[in-house]
Amino acid sequence: TPPRSKVPPPSFLEILCRKIEKMLASSYRTNLLVTSILSKLASCPHRGLHVMLLQPSHPPSNPKTHPLASLRKVWRDSQALSNSIPNFTALVCQARKRLETEEWTPGTCSFEGNDRATHAHILLGEFLTELSCVAQVKREIHRIGRAYEKQILAC
């Protein structure tokens, strides 16, 4: 038997980052699951997760395991794709209207080609908006907590 590979299996964050970077080619259901996981991680009250996921000024020690670096990459890819598809803005508007008006369930919908790209673009934009809101709320809560600590320590 040949010797086993000494390469360790990818970490959870590496797998998650790969999924993020492949959002434009992934199914809508997969993208919903990936963004749901990231959203839940971003909402966790753990300082390390907060720094890694929500502080853009924090340099990644390993870009392979840094979700923010992966989100930046997929957003750049999405922008490049949007520039390469004729009438992309109109296609996104049509796709958004369909998503808002049609009855569907994430497990049964299937988008291909430009539809897949437009739906991934919409989902990515919505998710980035949600993530920025989580970051803003966490910053405000942190600011209030600091003010409270100063008040308590002054007593």
KOLKOL-160666 format. One line per field, with one value per atom (N, C-alpha, C, O): residue number from 1; atom name; z, x, y. Coordinates in Angstrom, 3 decimals, m for minus. Layout:
<sites>
k (NUM_...);
a (CA_...);
w (Z_...);
u (X_...);
v (Y_...);
</sites>
This chain:
<sites>
k (1_1_1_1_2_2_2_2_3_3_3_3_4_4_4_4_5_5_5_5_6_6_6_6_7_7_7_7_8_8_8_8_9_9_9_9_10_10_10_10_11_11_11_11_12_12_12_12_13_13_13_13_14_14_14_14_15_15_15_15_16_16_16_16_17_17_17_17_18_18_18_18_19_19_19_19_20_20_20_20_21_21_21_21_22_22_22_22_23_23_23_23_24_24_24_24_25_25_25_25_26_26_26_26_27_27_27_27_28_28_28_28_29_29_29_29_30_30_30_30_31_31_31_31_32_32_32_32_33_33_33_33_34_34_34_34_35_35_35_35_36_36_36_36_37_37_37_37_38_38_38_38_39_39_39_39_40_40_40_40_41_41_41_41_42_42_42_42_43_43_43_43_44_44_44_44_45_45_45_45_46_46_46_46_47_47_47_47_48_48_48_48_49_49_49_49_50_50_50_50_51_51_51_51_52_52_52_52_53_53_53_53_54_54_54_54_55_55_55_55_56_56_56_56_57_57_57_57_58_58_58_58_59_59_59_59_60_60_60_60_61_61_61_61_62_62_62_62_63_63_63_63_64_64_64_64_65_65_65_65_66_66_66_66_67_67_67_67_68_68_68_68_69_69_69_69_70_70_70_70_71_71_71_71_72_72_72_72_73_73_73_73_74_74_74_74_75_75_75_75_76_76_76_76_77_77_77_77_78_78_78_78_79_79_79_79_80_80_80_80_81_81_81_81_82_82_82_82_83_83_83_83_84_84_84_84_85_85_85_85_86_86_86_86_87_87_87_87_88_88_88_88_89_89_89_89_90_90_90_90_91_91_91_91_92_92_92_92_93_93_93_93_94_94_94_94_95_95_95_95_96_96_96_96_97_97_97_97_98_98_98_98_99_99_99_99_100_100_100_100_101_101_101_101_102_102_102_102_103_103_103_103_104_104_104_104_105_105_105_105_106_106_106_106_107_107_107_107_108_108_108_108_109_109_109_109_110_110_110_110_111_111_111_111_112_112_112_112_113_113_113_113_114_114_114_114_115_115_115_115_116_116_116_116_117_117_117_117_118_118_118_118_119_119_119_119_120_120_120_120_121_121_121_121_122_122_122_122_123_123_123_123_124_124_124_124_125_125_125_125_126_126_126_126_127_127_127_127_128_128_128_128_129_129_129_129_130_130_130_130_131_131_131_131_132_132_132_132_133_133_133_133_134_134_134_134_135_135_135_135_136_136_136_136_137_137_137_137_138_138_138_138_139_139_139_139_140_140_140_140_141_141_141_141_142_142_142_142_143_143_143_143_144_144_144_144_145_145_145_145_146_146_146_146_147_147_147_147_148_148_148_148_149_149_149_149_150_150_150_150_151_151_151_151_152_152_152_152_153_153_153_153_154_154_154_154_155_155_155_155);
a (N_CA_C_O_N_CA_C_O_N_CA_C_O_N_CA_C_O_N_CA_C_O_N_CA_C_O_N_CA_C_O_N_CA_C_O_N_CA_C_O_N_CA_C_O_N_CA_C_O_N_CA_C_O_N_CA_C_O_N_CA_C_O_N_CA_C_O_N_CA_C_O_N_CA_C_O_N_CA_C_O_N_CA_C_O_N_CA_C_O_N_CA_C_O_N_CA_C_O_N_CA_C_O_N_CA_C_O_N_CA_C_O_N_CA_C_O_N_CA_C_O_N_CA_C_O_N_CA_C_O_N_CA_C_O_N_CA_C_O_N_CA_C_O_N_CA_C_O_N_CA_C_O_N_CA_C_O_N_CA_C_O_N_CA_C_O_N_CA_C_O_N_CA_C_O_N_CA_C_O_N_CA_C_O_N_CA_C_O_N_CA_C_O_N_CA_C_O_N_CA_C_O_N_CA_C_O_N_CA_C_O_N_CA_C_O_N_CA_C_O_N_CA_C_O_N_CA_C_O_N_CA_C_O_N_CA_C_O_N_CA_C_O_N_CA_C_O_N_CA_C_O_N_CA_C_O_N_CA_C_O_N_CA_C_O_N_CA_C_O_N_CA_C_O_N_CA_C_O_N_CA_C_O_N_CA_C_O_N_CA_C_O_N_CA_C_O_N_CA_C_O_N_CA_C_O_N_CA_C_O_N_CA_C_O_N_CA_C_O_N_CA_C_O_N_CA_C_O_N_CA_C_O_N_CA_C_O_N_CA_C_O_N_CA_C_O_N_CA_C_O_N_CA_C_O_N_CA_C_O_N_CA_C_O_N_CA_C_O_N_CA_C_O_N_CA_C_O_N_CA_C_O_N_CA_C_O_N_CA_C_O_N_CA_C_O_N_CA_C_O_N_CA_C_O_N_CA_C_O_N_CA_C_O_N_CA_C_O_N_CA_C_O_N_CA_C_O_N_CA_C_O_N_CA_C_O_N_CA_C_O_N_CA_C_O_N_CA_C_O_N_CA_C_O_N_CA_C_O_N_CA_C_O_N_CA_C_O_N_CA_C_O_N_CA_C_O_N_CA_C_O_N_CA_C_O_N_CA_C_O_N_CA_C_O_N_CA_C_O_N_CA_C_O_N_CA_C_O_N_CA_C_O_N_CA_C_O_N_CA_C_O_N_CA_C_O_N_CA_C_O_N_CA_C_O_N_CA_C_O_N_CA_C_O_N_CA_C_O_N_CA_C_O_N_CA_C_O_N_CA_C_O_N_CA_C_O_N_CA_C_O_N_CA_C_O_N_CA_C_O_N_CA_C_O_N_CA_C_O_N_CA_C_O_N_CA_C_O_N_CA_C_O_N_CA_C_O_N_CA_C_O_N_CA_C_O_N_CA_C_O_N_CA_C_O_N_CA_C_O_N_CA_C_O_N_CA_C_O_N_CA_C_O_N_CA_C_O_N_CA_C_O_N_CA_C_O_N_CA_C_O_N_CA_C_O_N_CA_C_O_N_CA_C_O_N_CA_C_O_N_CA_C_O_N_CA_C_O_N_CA_C_O_N_CA_C_O);
w (0.000_0.000_0.000_0.670_m0.760_m0.777_0.540_1.218_0.903_2.167_2.085_1.025_3.221_3.285_3.119_3.500_2.549_2.351_3.708_4.627_3.815_5.062_5.072_6.027_4.010_3.941_4.853_4.688_5.814_6.705_5.951_4.970_6.406_5.750_5.928_6.886_5.020_5.143_6.401_6.827_6.976_8.167_7.772_6.596_8.786_8.550_7.838_6.890_8.294_7.667_6.236_5.392_5.940_4.554_3.661_2.554_4.135_3.355_3.152_2.049_4.208_4.127_3.149_2.340_3.219_2.304_0.850_m0.040_0.603_m0.766_m1.270_m2.422_m0.382_m0.760_m1.077_m2.021_m0.274_m0.514_m1.888_m2.673_m2.162_m3.420_m4.642_m5.754_m4.451_m5.568_m5.645_m6.342_m4.926_m4.881_m6.273_m6.529_m7.157_m8.470_m9.319_m10.239_m9.012_m9.770_m8.985_m9.508_m7.752_m6.892_m7.008_m7.522_m6.518_m6.536_m5.539_m4.579_m5.775_m4.881_m3.472_m2.485_m3.386_m2.088_m1.337_m0.143_m2.031_m1.400_m0.910_0.197_m1.729_m1.341_m0.123_0.750_m0.065_1.115_2.372_3.432_2.251_3.398_3.842_5.036_2.872_3.196_3.871_4.887_3.315_3.917_5.277_6.163_5.448_6.749_7.803_8.922_7.451_8.376_8.741_9.912_7.728_7.987_8.854_9.742_8.598_9.380_10.849_11.756_11.061_12.435_13.121_14.301_12.406_12.978_13.325_14.380_12.432_12.659_13.855_14.508_14.142_15.265_16.602_17.651_16.578_17.823_18.653_18.103_19.973_20.833_21.182_22.350_20.202_20.418_19.776_18.578_20.555_20.079_18.862_17.911_18.881_17.761_16.464_15.408_16.545_15.349_14.869_13.670_15.822_15.464_14.701_13.657_15.212_14.565_13.174_12.206_13.082_11.814_10.759_9.592_11.162_10.193_9.927_8.825_10.901_10.792_10.857_10.790_10.985_11.021_9.791_9.761_8.773_7.530_7.685_6.856_8.730_8.910_9.472_9.439_9.988_10.559_9.417_8.660_9.271_8.147_8.350_9.448_7.304_7.444_7.589_6.813_8.581_8.741_7.680_7.224_7.299_6.251_5.383_5.794_4.176_3.323_3.008_2.702_3.082_2.811_3.866_3.603_5.064_6.145_6.639_7.803_5.773_6.168_5.339_4.182_5.919_5.164_4.545_3.460_5.216_4.671_3.372_2.422_3.335_2.097_0.990_m0.167_1.340_0.349_m0.139_m1.325_0.767_0.366_m0.566_m1.535_m0.268_m1.170_m2.551_m3.561_m2.593_m3.875_m4.668_m5.855_m4.042_m4.770_m5.203_m6.250_m4.417_m4.829_m6.056_m6.980_m6.068_m7.267_m8.474_m9.568_m8.264_m9.352_m9.842_m11.044_m8.911_m9.253_m10.065_m11.025_m9.678_m10.428_m11.838_m12.802_m11.961_m13.275_m14.137_m15.325_m13.533_m14.257_m14.708_m15.832_m13.826_m14.182_m15.359_m16.149_m15.475_m16.603_m17.899_m18.989_m17.780_m18.973_m19.554_m20.686_m18.807_m19.281_m19.765_m18.993_m21.040_m21.548_m20.758_m20.421_m20.474_m19.764_m18.387_m17.943_m17.710_m16.421_m15.400_m14.654_m15.365_m14.399_m14.628_m13.674_m15.885_m16.195_m15.805_m15.292_m16.041_m15.667_m14.146_m13.662_m13.402_m11.939_m11.484_m10.593_m12.089_m11.726_m12.008_m11.188_m13.159_m13.488_m12.497_m12.029_m12.185_m11.256_m9.873_m9.213_m9.436_m8.129_m8.092_m7.101_m9.156_m9.224_m9.155_m8.461_m9.894_m9.849_m8.447_m7.967_m7.793_m6.434_m5.471_m4.547_m5.676_m4.786_m5.045_m4.138_m6.267_m6.610_m6.767_m6.554_m7.129_m7.393_m6.119_m5.206_m6.083_m4.982_m5.303_m6.369_m4.397_m4.573_m3.220_m2.246_m3.182_m1.965_m2.313_m3.410_m1.412_m1.716_m2.163_m2.956_m1.696_m2.071_m3.465_m4.017_m4.044_m5.345_m6.480_m7.645_m6.179_m7.267_m7.873_m7.183_m9.167_m9.880_m10.927_m11.775_m10.871_m11.815_m12.573_m12.003_m13.844_m14.670_m15.406_m15.571_m15.849_m16.682_m16.052_m14.893_m16.844_m16.357_m15.184_m14.298_m15.168_m14.027_m12.740_m11.704_m12.813_m11.625_m11.170_m9.977_m12.123_m11.789_m11.210_m10.248_m11.785_m11.278_m9.883_m9.019_m9.660_m8.340_m7.298_m6.157_m7.685_m6.766_m6.456_m5.316_m7.463_m7.276_m6.296_m5.404_m6.464_m5.561_m4.141_m3.194_m4.000_m2.675_m2.011_m0.819_m2.776_m2.238_m1.768_m0.680_m2.572_m2.181_m0.920_m0.024_m0.855_0.340_1.570_2.657_1.394_2.514_3.011_4.220_2.097_2.510_3.265_4.211_2.850_3.568_4.977_5.943_5.091_6.406_7.295_8.474_6.727_7.496_7.971_9.092_7.144_7.568_8.692_9.581_8.667_9.763_11.061_12.121_10.990_12.185_12.750_13.961_11.877_12.324_12.990_14.025_12.404_12.964_14.344_15.268_14.478_15.771_16.812_17.949_16.433_17.376_17.822_18.998_16.894_17.262_18.261_19.234_18.016_18.900_20.286_21.302_20.321_21.608_22.349_23.564_21.625_22.242_22.817_23.923_22.092_22.552_23.835_24.783_23.856_25.046_26.225_27.350_25.965_27.022_27.608_28.821_26.761_27.231_28.109_29.154_27.687_28.473_29.832_30.850_29.843_31.095_32.010_33.207_31.436_32.244_32.865_34.036_32.094_32.624_33.762_34.758_33.621_34.655_35.931_37.030_35.783_36.936_37.619_38.847_36.832_37.409_38.108_38.989_37.733_38.361_39.756_40.549_40.056_41.365_42.481_43.636);
u (0.834_0.000_0.883_1.915_0.464_1.255_1.102_0.083_2.110_2.008_0.900_0.614_0.294_m0.774_m0.181_0.959_m0.975_m0.541_m0.368_m1.159_0.659_0.913_0.224_0.361_m0.514_m1.222_m2.448_m3.290_m2.546_m3.713_m4.983_m4.929_m6.111_m7.363_m7.615_m7.127_m8.367_m8.631_m9.442_m10.270_m9.186_m9.923_m11.332_m11.634_m12.178_m13.543_m13.527_m14.283_m12.660_m12.596_m12.092_m12.563_m11.153_m10.687_m11.829_m12.006_m12.595_m13.736_m14.759_m15.275_m15.049_m16.003_m15.516_m16.296_m14.241_m13.685_m13.752_m14.049_m13.483_m13.605_m15.040_m15.283_m15.987_m17.399_m17.780_m18.524_m17.258_m17.529_m16.995_m17.689_m15.758_m15.122_m15.796_m15.629_m16.552_m17.234_m18.716_m19.482_m19.119_m20.542_m21.135_m22.280_m20.383_m20.932_m21.239_m22.054_m20.590_m20.820_m21.644_m21.974_m21.971_m22.683_m24.193_m24.703_m24.882_m26.344_m26.852_m26.165_m28.044_m28.659_m28.783_m28.543_m29.154_m29.306_m27.974_m27.923_m26.903_m25.578_m25.193_m24.676_m25.443_m25.103_m25.902_m25.372_m27.171_m27.973_m27.402_m27.348_m26.982_m26.403_m25.088_m24.854_m24.228_m22.931_m23.119_m22.482_m23.988_m24.198_m24.881_m24.643_m25.714_m26.356_m25.311_m25.351_m24.389_m23.323_m22.471_m22.172_m22.089_m21.266_m21.993_m21.396_m23.275_m24.076_m24.129_m24.005_m24.313_m24.351_m23.004_m22.953_m21.918_m20.587_m20.354_m19.806_m20.774_m20.583_m21.390_m21.009_m22.493_m23.348_m22.881_m23.370_m21.947_m21.438_m20.708_m19.996_m20.881_m20.214_m18.781_m18.393_m18.015_m16.630_m15.709_m15.812_m14.820_m13.964_m13.126_m13.004_m12.558_m11.728_m12.513_m12.029_m13.731_m14.578_m14.951_m14.969_m15.244_m15.607_m14.464_m14.690_m13.260_m12.104_m11.896_m11.687_m11.952_m11.681_m12.749_m12.422_m14.019_m15.098_m15.506_m15.952_m15.363_m15.989_m15.044_m15.504_m13.756_m12.838_m11.941_m10.933_m12.309_m11.548_m10.111_m9.261_m9.828_m8.465_m7.545_m6.323_m8.135_m7.339_m6.726_m7.464_m5.392_m4.794_m4.904_m4.656_m5.273_m5.386_m4.012_m3.098_m3.883_m2.625_m2.519_m1.425_m3.653_m3.692_m4.919_m6.037_m4.726_m5.878_m6.758_m7.940_m6.188_m6.987_m8.053_m9.059_m7.837_m8.793_m9.382_m9.765_m9.454_m9.983_m11.227_m11.110_m12.419_m13.656_m13.775_m14.338_m13.258_m13.349_m12.547_m12.992_m11.370_m10.571_m11.326_m11.296_m11.999_m12.778_m13.972_m14.300_m14.624_m15.748_m15.288_m15.971_m14.130_m13.585_m13.333_m13.659_m12.749_m12.443_m13.713_m13.780_m14.702_m15.924_m16.664_m17.312_m16.579_m17.219_m16.512_m17.168_m15.169_m14.426_m14.808_m15.029_m14.883_m15.284_m16.690_m16.956_m17.584_m18.961_m19.012_m19.775_m18.199_m18.148_m17.615_m18.144_m16.571_m16.016_m17.044_m17.186_m17.753_m18.790_m19.904_m20.395_m20.299_m21.380_m20.990_m21.845_m19.704_m19.238_m19.148_m19.151_m19.067_m18.911_m20.238_m20.271_m21.318_m22.623_m23.427_m23.681_m23.832_m24.636_m25.944_m26.586_m26.321_m27.572_m27.649_m28.732_m26.507_m26.487_m27.404_m28.106_m27.402_m28.246_m29.714_m30.460_m30.132_m31.525_m31.821_m32.901_m30.879_m31.071_m31.204_m32.013_m30.408_m30.493_m31.853_m32.471_m32.322_m33.640_m34.745_m35.644_m34.681_m35.682_m35.613_m36.642_m34.405_m34.237_m34.763_m35.413_m34.483_m34.959_m36.489_m37.087_m37.111_m38.582_m39.134_m40.115_m38.482_m38.935_m38.801_m39.694_m37.684_m37.478_m38.514_m38.940_m38.920_m39.892_m41.319_m42.150_m41.624_m43.017_m43.341_m44.485_m42.374_m42.664_m42.599_m41.824_m43.432_m43.393_m42.300_m42.313_m41.369_m40.322_m39.741_m39.900_m39.078_m38.377_m36.912_m36.601_m36.002_m34.581_m34.129_m33.192_m34.743_m34.320_m34.738_m34.193_m35.707_m36.206_m35.816_m35.940_m35.344_m35.031_m33.679_m32.758_m33.592_m32.361_m32.158_m33.022_m31.024_m30.718_m29.470_m28.551_m29.437_m28.288_m27.783_m28.511_m26.530_m25.953_m26.041_m25.673_m26.543_m26.654_m27.612_m27.419_m28.658_m29.579_m28.836_m29.050_m27.977_m27.207_m26.330_m26.245_m25.682_m24.795_m25.577_m25.134_m26.733_m27.515_m28.058_m28.063_m28.511_m29.031_m27.906_m28.112_m26.728_m25.584_m25.195_m24.863_m25.235_m24.912_m25.900_m25.496_m27.171_m28.203_m27.974_m27.960_m27.797_m27.596_m26.341_m26.350_m25.274_m24.030_m24.222_m23.773_m24.879_m25.135_m25.979_m25.681_m27.029_m27.890_m27.118_m27.266_m26.304_m25.540_m24.518_m24.364_m23.821_m22.845_m23.522_m22.954_m24.725_m25.490_m25.814_m25.665_m26.259_m26.575_m25.331_m25.389_m24.222_m22.990_m22.522_m22.031_m22.666_m22.263_m23.164_m22.697_m24.437_m25.349_m24.950_m24.958_m24.606_m24.156_m22.908_m22.797_m21.971_m20.744_m21.046_m20.466_m21.947_m22.292_m22.932_m22.596_m23.848_m24.504_m23.480_m23.500_m22.594_m21.584_m20.673_m20.318_m20.287_m19.446_m20.165_m19.568_m21.443_m22.215_m22.373_m22.238_m22.656_m22.785_m21.453_m21.419_m20.370_m19.038_m18.774_m18.247_m19.129_m18.942_m19.746_m19.240_m20.977_m21.831_m21.244_m21.221_m20.775_m20.159_m18.924_m18.718_m18.101_m16.915_m17.308_m16.699_m18.323_m18.788_m19.294_m19.049_m19.989_m20.511_m19.352_m19.375_m18.331_m17.173_m16.487_m16.109_m16.319_m15.698_m16.526_m15.977_m17.819_m18.704_m18.584_m18.524_m18.551_m18.440_m17.086_m17.010_m16.026_m14.693_m14.518_m13.668_m15.301_m15.218_m15.842_m15.575_m16.662_m17.335_m16.401_m16.820);
v (m1.181_0.000_1.250_1.292_2.266_3.504_4.255_4.123_5.042_5.802_6.842_7.398_7.084_8.081_9.469_9.735_10.327_11.708_12.390_12.181_13.192_13.910_15.276_16.041_15.572_16.847_16.767_15.885_17.692_17.646_18.028_18.770_17.528_17.891_19.390_19.990_19.990_21.431_21.722_20.918_22.875_23.276_23.717_23.923_23.855_24.320_25.667_25.880_26.582_27.907_27.846_28.608_26.965_26.809_26.338_26.846_25.377_24.872_25.985_26.166_26.724_27.820_28.891_29.394_29.235_30.240_29.772_30.569_28.506_27.966_28.084_28.443_27.774_27.873_29.323_29.589_30.251_31.666_32.067_32.713_31.677_32.066_31.451_31.952_30.376_29.709_30.063_29.398_31.116_31.468_31.722_31.347_32.343_32.699_31.472_31.537_30.360_29.132_28.112_27.048_28.425_27.466_27.620_28.615_26.612_26.655_27.680_28.029_28.149_29.132_28.552_29.247_27.293_26.625_26.577_26.873_26.207_26.178_27.565_27.715_28.574_29.947_30.399_31.086_30.014_30.354_29.700_30.324_28.452_27.747_28.380_28.567_28.710_29.309_30.662_30.941_31.502_32.823_32.702_33.523_31.702_31.473_31.109_31.620_30.237_29.842_31.055_31.289_31.817_33.002_34.016_34.626_34.193_35.128_34.696_35.519_33.411_32.895_33.058_33.405_32.816_33.014_34.485_34.804_35.369_36.808_37.297_38.268_36.632_37.032_36.473_36.892_35.538_34.950_36.002_36.842_35.958_36.934_36.527_36.566_36.147_35.725_36.754_37.018_37.331_38.429_38.019_38.792_36.834_36.372_36.282_36.689_35.745_35.671_37.068_37.346_37.933_39.303_39.977_40.589_39.869_40.491_39.899_40.631_38.590_37.929_38.232_38.449_38.248_38.395_39.836_40.155_40.698_42.009_43.200_44.340_42.982_44.114_44.099_43.393_44.882_44.872_45.353_45.028_46.119_46.606_45.529_45.671_44.449_43.358_42.543_41.912_42.540_41.804_40.296_39.798_39.571_38.120_37.474_37.751_36.621_35.897_34.804_34.473_34.257_33.244_33.499_33.189_34.065_34.375_33.161_33.315_31.958_30.753_30.523_29.864_31.066_30.847_32.165_32.278_33.141_34.445_34.757_35.161_34.575_34.788_36.177_36.321_37.195_38.539_38.659_39.303_38.040_38.032_37.299_37.718_36.213_35.462_36.271_36.238_36.998_37.842_38.958_39.288_39.535_40.565_39.989_40.613_38.788_38.156_37.870_38.187_37.285_36.939_38.211_38.215_39.283_40.537_41.113_41.593_41.068_41.524_40.669_41.188_39.352_38.454_38.781_38.763_39.079_39.419_40.708_40.815_41.683_42.940_42.705_43.257_41.888_41.576_40.850_41.138_39.916_39.177_40.111_40.008_41.019_41.938_42.825_43.225_43.133_43.935_43.132_43.704_41.811_40.975_40.487_40.004_40.604_40.134_41.338_42.264_41.333_42.457_42.600_41.605_43.822_44.140_43.484_43.101_43.352_42.660_43.328_42.645_44.652_45.368_45.043_44.820_45.015_44.676_43.231_42.939_42.332_40.928_40.783_39.991_41.551_41.509_42.024_41.442_43.109_43.657_42.635_42.453_41.973_40.941_39.781_39.294_39.346_38.220_38.596_37.786_39.821_40.280_40.282_39.865_40.745_40.753_39.331_39.066_38.411_37.010_36.436_35.738_36.730_36.222_36.783_36.090_38.019_38.653_38.218_38.266_37.791_37.504_36.025_35.623_35.219_33.811_32.981_33.265_31.951_30.989_29.978_29.362_29.808_28.816_28.471_29.206_27.361_26.977_26.794_26.331_27.145_27.059_25.676_25.576_24.630_23.291_22.871_21.915_23.583_23.161_24.092_23.713_25.310_26.225_25.871_25.436_26.070_25.785_26.862_27.083_27.530_28.584_28.179_27.590_28.492_28.152_29.380_30.359_29.324_30.371_31.744_31.937_32.716_34.087_34.191_35.024_33.343_33.346_33.004_33.633_32.018_31.619_32.782_33.076_33.436_34.560_35.731_36.358_36.028_37.166_36.868_37.745_35.648_35.287_35.268_35.682_34.793_34.814_36.261_36.584_37.126_38.542_39.187_39.933_38.901_39.436_38.937_39.723_37.636_37.042_37.604_37.909_37.738_38.275_39.714_40.073_40.535_41.918_42.014_42.804_41.212_41.207_40.735_41.295_39.718_39.191_40.214_40.389_40.891_41.897_43.037_43.582_43.395_44.414_43.935_44.683_42.685_42.114_42.067_42.418_41.636_41.535_42.908_43.038_43.918_45.262_45.766_46.479_45.409_45.788_45.101_45.728_43.832_43.099_43.772_43.959_44.135_44.784_46.118_46.444_46.882_48.187_48.047_48.788_47.104_46.883_46.426_46.898_45.521_45.044_46.181_46.261_47.068_48.208_49.109_49.570_49.356_50.234_49.600_50.282_48.317_47.618_47.645_47.843_47.448_47.496_48.892_49.009_49.937_51.315_51.561_52.160_51.103_51.267_50.498_50.997_49.292_48.479_49.142_49.105_49.750_50.472_51.652_51.883_52.396_53.545_53.075_53.722_51.967_51.392_50.999_51.284_50.339_49.926_51.126_51.084_52.206_53.424_53.993_54.462_53.954_54.488_53.659_54.209_52.354_51.460_51.637_51.686_51.731_51.877_53.220_53.346_54.218_55.538_55.544_56.447_54.556_54.509_54.145_54.066);
</sites>
